[in-house]
Each structure stands twice: as structure tokens, then as C-alpha cells.
Amino acid sequence: MKIALILLGLLAAFWGVTLWKAARHEARAVVQHPPLGRFVTVDGVRLHILQAGTGPDLVLIHGASGNMRDFTLDLVGRLTDRYRVTVVDRPGLGHSDRLDRDGATIFEQADILVRAVAQLGVERPLVLGHSYGGAVALAWATRHSEATAGLILLAAASNPWDTPLSTYYRVLSHPLGQVFAVPVLTAWVPDHVVTDTIASVFAPQPTPPGYVDYIGAGLTLQRRALRENALQRAGILAEVTRMVPDYAALDLPVEILHGDRDTTVWLTIHSEPLSRQIAGANLVVMEGVGHSPHFAEPDIVVAAIDRAAARAGLR
């Protein structure tokens, strides 16, 4: 009994230190990488949004585990001379609140983002989505066609795949993992573990200069972000499968860009079928490019945005 009490006391002490370290890590992350924009509240949910530039409206939606800084490091600066660019932190990530504890579906995210940007006067924008954000952009267009001028999809998750959910996301999306594993990661995992993973996302291209310091690995390791991202990743396959039949009804300019060296979201599984599922969609296969076309070939991405704008009659 005495040994059991000692072990229980040690466990309680470890858990107390873990929660303290997790809170400290989160506070440091916010200080080092503060909000870049403003907050918009929809039904009590605060969403972090940055708006810059003048011209036709363009909304940018980032991928899994990330935040708006993935766009503000470089791409936004290439666009603000001729677009009013609105960049969002998706629900639960970056500095945005979670919608609930169940994980926001791509449809729920699209719904609240449409309402959020409308508060800033954005009513019928071009919508660009990268990776997971591409699925949200497609949900935006299929559910809110009246609020979509056109789509630009970068390595977008758009069609069902047959690989299982990774052990990492299975653990973190499980109720016990949400309670116990997440705080341990926030408290004890150093930021460089996230930055080491970043290199694999950009491969075969090198990680862009300054990206690691700018993106804010600590924001990714927030308990809120880890929980929400895991649940979003666990749910996206079923959600995309449900959305596929809606592609045929899309009647708007769609530009699809995908690298042929992408091993995160596969060209042959996603963008090639998508280009056949949406009438008039234009597919650009980017030779030698990995999962981040907007860093590997930003001029090609900007040209695709300009084509979508022209096709939509915005320029």
C-alpha cells in the first residue's frame, strides 16, 4: 500500500508539472508569435483574420497543423497590389477558437468562415485552399456557391484514399489521448520536433529561409491546436467522401495546382480525378514540386490566381 501511495504521489506530481509546463509553453508561443491580424466573433467563436491590399477579394485557407503565417511569410506580399487578401486561422488553429470539442468538420469550417469574412465586407471572393485547406475551400464552394467567385486549389485533399489514419492521429483523436497524451506533448516535446517534420513537408524542395522561425512551432503544439487538428484529421476522409458527388454541380472557375513529387497528398489520388469531376477545371501539374506549390513556384500560383480572377470576370 505504501509503495502504491508513493507511486500515486509521483504520478500526481508529474501531472502537475506537465500541466504547468504546457501552460508555460503555450504562453511563450503566443508572446513569440502574436496575432498578425484582428479577431472576428461569430456565434461566440473568435476567429483570427488578417486583411490587406485592395482589389477583388481573395481568401486564403491554410492546411493541417498550420496557421495563416504559412501564407503571410511570402505569398500575401505578392498579391496585395491587386487583390484584397483575407487570410484566416482555421478554427482551433493558430489564434482562432475551436467551434466545439468534437472537431470542426470541413463543412462547419466553411460555414463559419463565410460568415466571418462577410463581417469584413467579403461576400463573393476567390477562395484559395492548400492541402486540408483545399478541402475546406471545396466545402465552401459546394455549400455556398453564391459566395464563391472561383477556386484555386493547391495540393488539395479532394478524393477518398485507402491508407489508414496514422498511429499518431489515432492516439491524439481518441478521448483518452485528448485528455492525457496532448498535454504531455505540449509540455515535453521541444519545438524542433515540429520543425524537423516541416522539412519532410517541403521535400524535395528545401525549407524556405526563415520559415521555421516565422511559422511558430509553439502555436502548433498548443493543447487546443493539437486536439482540434487530430480530430479534424480523423474526420476528413469521411467528409471528403461525402462531398465528392457535389463536385459535378460546381459551375465556376477552378484552377488546380499539384506537384508531381508530393507524397503528402498524392496527385494521382486527388487532383487528377478532381480535374475530371469539375467541368472546366484547369489542372497544372508542377514538375518536381512537393507539397507546397506556393513556396516552390510562387509565380505559377500567382498566375493561376490571376487566371481564376479573369475567368470570373473580376479583372
Secondary structure as UniProt FT lines:
FT   HELIX           2..32
FT   STRAND          38..42
FT   TURN            43..44
FT   STRAND          45..52
FT   STRAND          57..61
FT   TURN            64..65
FT   HELIX           69..72
FT   TURN            73..75
FT   HELIX           76..78
FT   TURN            79..82
FT   STRAND          84..88
FT   TURN            91..92
FT   TURN            94..95
FT   HELIX           106..118
FT   TURN            119..121
FT   STRAND          126..130
FT   HELIX           132..143
FT   HELIX           145..147
FT   STRAND          150..154
FT   HELIX           167..173
FT   HELIX           175..176
FT   HELIX           177..181
FT   HELIX           182..188
FT   HELIX           191..202
FT   TURN            203..204
FT   TURN            209..210
FT   HELIX           211..215
FT   HELIX           217..220
FT   HELIX           223..243
FT   HELIX           244..249
FT   STRAND          254..259
FT   TURN            260..261
FT   TURN            267..270
FT   HELIX           271..277
FT   TURN            279..280
FT   STRAND          282..286
FT   TURN            287..288
FT   HELIX           293..296
FT   HELIX           298..311
FT   TURN            312..313
//
